[in-house]
Amino acid sequence: MMVDQVQDKAGRVIELRRLGVVEQLRLFKVLGPVLSENRVYVGLARVAAAVAAVDSVPVPFPAGEAGIEAALDRLGEDGVEVVAAALAGPAVEQVLAEAGN
């Protein structure tokens, strides 16, 4: 599993884990049938699940809603923003610019 790092505005180094198929399945199991249908909640839960560590302090994979909330609380808005951007990948404009189009 590849680990990437991002840095938030506070200078914290956030290590990311790439969610494989099994991790995604586990996340949906944690969310349950109702929350799995809530796109906003799933998006934030993916952010929480993708965080492996903050400043080298491990963040466990969420085992329930409390784990999701704890990870998001630890990240704060700035951390959530940079992790979500990293998960989304480069903007289309950036990809086109790098391709020379």
Contacts in CASP RR format, 6 or more apart in sequence:
PFRMAT RR
TARGET T0000
AUTHOR 0000-0000-0000
METHOD contacts of the structure
MODEL  1
MMVDQVQDKAGRVIELRRLGVVEQLRLFKVLGPVLSENRVYVGLARVAAA
VAAVDSVPVPFPAGEAGIEAALDRLGEDGVEVVAAALAGPAVEQVLAEAG
N
1 17 0 8 1.000
1 18 0 8 1.000
1 20 0 8 1.000
2 18 0 8 1.000
3 15 0 8 1.000
3 16 0 8 1.000
3 17 0 8 1.000
3 18 0 8 1.000
3 52 0 8 1.000
4 15 0 8 1.000
4 16 0 8 1.000
4 18 0 8 1.000
4 86 0 8 1.000
5 13 0 8 1.000
5 14 0 8 1.000
5 15 0 8 1.000
5 16 0 8 1.000
6 13 0 8 1.000
6 14 0 8 1.000
6 16 0 8 1.000
6 82 0 8 1.000
6 83 0 8 1.000
6 85 0 8 1.000
6 86 0 8 1.000
7 13 0 8 1.000
7 14 0 8 1.000
7 82 0 8 1.000
8 14 0 8 1.000
8 75 0 8 1.000
8 78 0 8 1.000
8 79 0 8 1.000
8 81 0 8 1.000
8 82 0 8 1.000
9 78 0 8 1.000
9 82 0 8 1.000
10 78 0 8 1.000
12 54 0 8 1.000
12 55 0 8 1.000
12 79 0 8 1.000
13 54 0 8 1.000
13 55 0 8 1.000
13 56 0 8 1.000
14 51 0 8 1.000
14 53 0 8 1.000
14 54 0 8 1.000
14 75 0 8 1.000
14 79 0 8 1.000
14 82 0 8 1.000
14 83 0 8 1.000
15 51 0 8 1.000
15 52 0 8 1.000
15 53 0 8 1.000
15 54 0 8 1.000
15 56 0 8 1.000
16 50 0 8 1.000
16 51 0 8 1.000
16 52 0 8 1.000
16 83 0 8 1.000
16 86 0 8 1.000
16 87 0 8 1.000
17 23 0 8 1.000
17 49 0 8 1.000
17 50 0 8 1.000
17 51 0 8 1.000
17 52 0 8 1.000
17 61 0 8 1.000
18 50 0 8 1.000
19 27 0 8 1.000
19 46 0 8 1.000
19 49 0 8 1.000
19 50 0 8 1.000
23 49 0 8 1.000
23 61 0 8 1.000
26 61 0 8 1.000
27 45 0 8 1.000
27 46 0 8 1.000
27 49 0 8 1.000
27 62 0 8 1.000
28 36 0 8 1.000
30 45 0 8 1.000
30 62 0 8 1.000
30 63 0 8 1.000
30 64 0 8 1.000
30 65 0 8 1.000
30 68 0 8 1.000
31 41 0 8 1.000
31 42 0 8 1.000
31 45 0 8 1.000
31 65 0 8 1.000
35 41 0 8 1.000
35 42 0 8 1.000
35 45 0 8 1.000
35 65 0 8 1.000
36 42 0 8 1.000
43 84 0 8 1.000
44 68 0 8 1.000
44 72 0 8 1.000
44 80 0 8 1.000
45 62 0 8 1.000
45 68 0 8 1.000
46 87 0 8 1.000
47 71 0 8 1.000
47 72 0 8 1.000
47 75 0 8 1.000
47 80 0 8 1.000
47 83 0 8 1.000
47 84 0 8 1.000
47 87 0 8 1.000
48 62 0 8 1.000
48 67 0 8 1.000
48 68 0 8 1.000
48 69 0 8 1.000
48 71 0 8 1.000
48 72 0 8 1.000
48 75 0 8 1.000
49 61 0 8 1.000
49 62 0 8 1.000
49 68 0 8 1.000
49 71 0 8 1.000
50 83 0 8 1.000
50 87 0 8 1.000
51 59 0 8 1.000
51 71 0 8 1.000
51 74 0 8 1.000
51 75 0 8 1.000
51 83 0 8 1.000
52 58 0 8 1.000
52 59 0 8 1.000
53 59 0 8 1.000
54 74 0 8 1.000
54 75 0 8 1.000
59 71 0 8 1.000
59 74 0 8 1.000
60 67 0 8 1.000
62 68 0 8 1.000
62 70 0 8 1.000
62 71 0 8 1.000
72 80 0 8 1.000
75 83 0 8 1.000
90 98 0 8 1.000
END
